[in-house]
Amino acid sequence: MLDLLPVLVAIAEQSPFKRRADGMYSFSAKMPTAQLIPFWRALMRVEAELLIEDAAAVRTTLEGLRTPKQREADAFSDLVGRVMKACPSPYDRA
């Protein structure tokens, strides 16, 4: 999980988050492909988990389901949270 940290740091350092008219945010960063591949794989796995959850929630209506863009944003947010949780805290040091 910590191998994803350089991508998140690059995003934070290189790209201000921009709010779009639809309420979503966008960003961009340039990195070597070798660093991006594990990040994209992890992001797709989290997005797949959310898609499975959404599919399980479909019963008689499609109301309230995430759009693909919302699911992508939720996956990114969840992935960031997982990476941060995996990072050692400086407060844990004795």
MODELLER restraints for C-alpha pairs under 7 A, 6 or more apart:
rsr = mdl.restraints
at = mdl.atoms
rsr.add(forms.Gaussian(group=physical.xy_distance, feature=features.Distance(at['CA:1:A'], at['CA:83:A']), mean=5.81, stdev=0.5))
rsr.add(forms.Gaussian(group=physical.xy_distance, feature=features.Distance(at['CA:1:A'], at['CA:86:A']), mean=6.69, stdev=0.5))
rsr.add(forms.Gaussian(group=physical.xy_distance, feature=features.Distance(at['CA:2:A'], at['CA:83:A']), mean=6.38, stdev=0.5))
rsr.add(forms.Gaussian(group=physical.xy_distance, feature=features.Distance(at['CA:2:A'], at['CA:86:A']), mean=6.84, stdev=0.5))
rsr.add(forms.Gaussian(group=physical.xy_distance, feature=features.Distance(at['CA:2:A'], at['CA:87:A']), mean=6.71, stdev=0.5))
rsr.add(forms.Gaussian(group=physical.xy_distance, feature=features.Distance(at['CA:4:A'], at['CA:38:A']), mean=6.79, stdev=0.5))
rsr.add(forms.Gaussian(group=physical.xy_distance, feature=features.Distance(at['CA:4:A'], at['CA:39:A']), mean=5.50, stdev=0.5))
rsr.add(forms.Gaussian(group=physical.xy_distance, feature=features.Distance(at['CA:5:A'], at['CA:83:A']), mean=6.88, stdev=0.5))
rsr.add(forms.Gaussian(group=physical.xy_distance, feature=features.Distance(at['CA:7:A'], at['CA:35:A']), mean=6.93, stdev=0.5))
rsr.add(forms.Gaussian(group=physical.xy_distance, feature=features.Distance(at['CA:7:A'], at['CA:36:A']), mean=6.78, stdev=0.5))
rsr.add(forms.Gaussian(group=physical.xy_distance, feature=features.Distance(at['CA:10:A'], at['CA:29:A']), mean=6.36, stdev=0.5))
rsr.add(forms.Gaussian(group=physical.xy_distance, feature=features.Distance(at['CA:11:A'], at['CA:28:A']), mean=6.57, stdev=0.5))
rsr.add(forms.Gaussian(group=physical.xy_distance, feature=features.Distance(at['CA:11:A'], at['CA:29:A']), mean=5.30, stdev=0.5))
rsr.add(forms.Gaussian(group=physical.xy_distance, feature=features.Distance(at['CA:14:A'], at['CA:29:A']), mean=5.70, stdev=0.5))
rsr.add(forms.Gaussian(group=physical.xy_distance, feature=features.Distance(at['CA:15:A'], at['CA:27:A']), mean=5.60, stdev=0.5))
rsr.add(forms.Gaussian(group=physical.xy_distance, feature=features.Distance(at['CA:15:A'], at['CA:28:A']), mean=5.63, stdev=0.5))
rsr.add(forms.Gaussian(group=physical.xy_distance, feature=features.Distance(at['CA:15:A'], at['CA:29:A']), mean=6.07, stdev=0.5))
rsr.add(forms.Gaussian(group=physical.xy_distance, feature=features.Distance(at['CA:16:A'], at['CA:27:A']), mean=6.42, stdev=0.5))
rsr.add(forms.Gaussian(group=physical.xy_distance, feature=features.Distance(at['CA:17:A'], at['CA:25:A']), mean=6.10, stdev=0.5))
rsr.add(forms.Gaussian(group=physical.xy_distance, feature=features.Distance(at['CA:17:A'], at['CA:26:A']), mean=5.66, stdev=0.5))
rsr.add(forms.Gaussian(group=physical.xy_distance, feature=features.Distance(at['CA:17:A'], at['CA:27:A']), mean=5.12, stdev=0.5))
rsr.add(forms.Gaussian(group=physical.xy_distance, feature=features.Distance(at['CA:18:A'], at['CA:25:A']), mean=5.30, stdev=0.5))
rsr.add(forms.Gaussian(group=physical.xy_distance, feature=features.Distance(at['CA:18:A'], at['CA:26:A']), mean=5.24, stdev=0.5))
rsr.add(forms.Gaussian(group=physical.xy_distance, feature=features.Distance(at['CA:18:A'], at['CA:27:A']), mean=6.44, stdev=0.5))
rsr.add(forms.Gaussian(group=physical.xy_distance, feature=features.Distance(at['CA:19:A'], at['CA:25:A']), mean=4.44, stdev=0.5))
rsr.add(forms.Gaussian(group=physical.xy_distance, feature=features.Distance(at['CA:19:A'], at['CA:26:A']), mean=6.56, stdev=0.5))
rsr.add(forms.Gaussian(group=physical.xy_distance, feature=features.Distance(at['CA:43:A'], at['CA:75:A']), mean=6.33, stdev=0.5))
rsr.add(forms.Gaussian(group=physical.xy_distance, feature=features.Distance(at['CA:43:A'], at['CA:76:A']), mean=6.37, stdev=0.5))
rsr.add(forms.Gaussian(group=physical.xy_distance, feature=features.Distance(at['CA:43:A'], at['CA:79:A']), mean=6.55, stdev=0.5))
rsr.add(forms.Gaussian(group=physical.xy_distance, feature=features.Distance(at['CA:46:A'], at['CA:75:A']), mean=5.44, stdev=0.5))
rsr.add(forms.Gaussian(group=physical.xy_distance, feature=features.Distance(at['CA:46:A'], at['CA:79:A']), mean=6.87, stdev=0.5))
rsr.add(forms.Gaussian(group=physical.xy_distance, feature=features.Distance(at['CA:47:A'], at['CA:71:A']), mean=6.48, stdev=0.5))
rsr.add(forms.Gaussian(group=physical.xy_distance, feature=features.Distance(at['CA:47:A'], at['CA:72:A']), mean=6.18, stdev=0.5))
rsr.add(forms.Gaussian(group=physical.xy_distance, feature=features.Distance(at['CA:47:A'], at['CA:75:A']), mean=5.00, stdev=0.5))
rsr.add(forms.Gaussian(group=physical.xy_distance, feature=features.Distance(at['CA:50:A'], at['CA:71:A']), mean=6.79, stdev=0.5))
rsr.add(forms.Gaussian(group=physical.xy_distance, feature=features.Distance(at['CA:54:A'], at['CA:65:A']), mean=6.57, stdev=0.5))
